[in-house]
Amino acid sequence: MIQQNSDVCSIDLPPITKEQLIRYAEASTDLNPIHMCDKKAIEYGLPGVIAHGMLTMAFMGRFFGKTIQNGGFIKEFHARFKSKVFVGDQLTVVAEKENSRKNAGETRFDTESSIERYTIRVINQNSEEIAIGYVDVYRML
Amino acid sequence: MWEKLVGTCSVPVKNKIDKEEIKKFALAIGEPLPIYIDEQFAKQSKHGRILAPPTFPRTLDFGEIKGMKLPSAGLIHGEQMYQYTRPLYEGEIIHGQCQLLACEKKQSRNGTMLLIKLKQTGFDEDENEIFTSIRTLIMTEKLLKEVCFDDSAK
């Protein structure tokens, strides 16, 4: 479910599944067994498999599909992974628009465009902060 | 351990941005947007062709830093940054190169950790920088001991 309130937008994601982690491992070529095999994860001191930080980061980029389809693109994307994500976790991703500026030749694209900064947070069902970061998105005007 | 290798770059590796790989990746991240998977849609869009999701460079090959073999299991991803000058488009050739930016031991309440900072750059065929990825990886004390043991046993 996507909720929007002025400059804040949030998405509630369905629970993380093991199949999803395996599919992401294959597509990303990150076959670190701590993401796919509980036995291996336990050997490394984890209670079970954990999601790739990069999968969480991919979720953080979810808000910009329409902008990208209209000719925009993500210019800068930062994420810091703070807590682990386990199978069954339900994540909520929240984006808040911070500011917007005219593209002053920062990209090779035409200048009738703006660059918008969004702060992105990911929290789990226990309101624990999973990841935090920002996106600078180039938007065609 | 690898501190002496800070600043070292890999030999660049050629990658082709494959539209089937883009589709597989877009589906795996749960974002099957037409701009990532539908050629007809992408042709008619302002981009003119399929482009890759912003975290797609994770799938590319950037070569290896000589003398540094990262363990295939157990590494934790602490932080990630991508910077793009333009989108990455399907069909193009990208030369990937990585560089070790930093490698330092840190003390935490869980013991000693090794923080590794790697830069990965994608260049087009005219050597223009298309994107840069900076990733911070964490090796826990247990993993550090295993890797050091492997290294000294050689």
Chai-1 contact restraints between the chains, C-beta under 6 A:
chainA,res_idxA,chainB,res_idxB,connection_type,confidence,min_distance_angstrom,max_distance_angstrom,comment,restraint_id
A,R23,B,A28,contact,1.0,0.0,6.0,A-B,restraint_1
A,Y24,B,A28,contact,1.0,0.0,6.0,A-B,restraint_2
A,A27,B,K24,contact,1.0,0.0,6.0,A-B,restraint_3
A,A27,B,F25,contact,1.0,0.0,6.0,A-B,restraint_4
A,A27,B,A28,contact,1.0,0.0,6.0,A-B,restraint_5
A,S28,B,R58,contact,1.0,0.0,6.0,A-B,restraint_6
A,S28,B,T59,contact,1.0,0.0,6.0,A-B,restraint_7
A,T29,B,T59,contact,1.0,0.0,6.0,A-B,restraint_8
A,N32,B,A73,contact,1.0,0.0,6.0,A-B,restraint_9
A,P33,B,A73,contact,1.0,0.0,6.0,A-B,restraint_10
A,Y44,B,G74,contact,1.0,0.0,6.0,A-B,restraint_11
A,G53,B,H77,contact,1.0,0.0,6.0,A-B,restraint_12
A,M54,B,T55,contact,1.0,0.0,6.0,A-B,restraint_13
A,M54,B,R58,contact,1.0,0.0,6.0,A-B,restraint_14
A,M57,B,T55,contact,1.0,0.0,6.0,A-B,restraint_15
A,M57,B,Q80,contact,1.0,0.0,6.0,A-B,restraint_16
A,A58,B,I29,contact,1.0,0.0,6.0,A-B,restraint_17
A,A58,B,T55,contact,1.0,0.0,6.0,A-B,restraint_18
A,G61,B,P54,contact,1.0,0.0,6.0,A-B,restraint_19
A,G65,B,L33,contact,1.0,0.0,6.0,A-B,restraint_20
A,I68,B,I35,contact,1.0,0.0,6.0,A-B,restraint_21
A,Q69,B,I35,contact,1.0,0.0,6.0,A-B,restraint_22
A,G71,B,K46,contact,1.0,0.0,6.0,A-B,restraint_23
A,F73,B,P87,contact,1.0,0.0,6.0,A-B,restraint_24
A,I74,B,P54,contact,1.0,0.0,6.0,A-B,restraint_25
A,K75,B,Y84,contact,1.0,0.0,6.0,A-B,restraint_26
A,E76,B,Q83,contact,1.0,0.0,6.0,A-B,restraint_27
A,F77,B,P54,contact,1.0,0.0,6.0,A-B,restraint_28
A,F77,B,Y82,contact,1.0,0.0,6.0,A-B,restraint_29
A,H78,B,M81,contact,1.0,0.0,6.0,A-B,restraint_30
A,A79,B,Q80,contact,1.0,0.0,6.0,A-B,restraint_31
A,R80,B,E79,contact,1.0,0.0,6.0,A-B,restraint_32
A,F81,B,H77,contact,1.0,0.0,6.0,A-B,restraint_33
A,R108,B,R86,contact,1.0,0.0,6.0,A-B,restraint_34
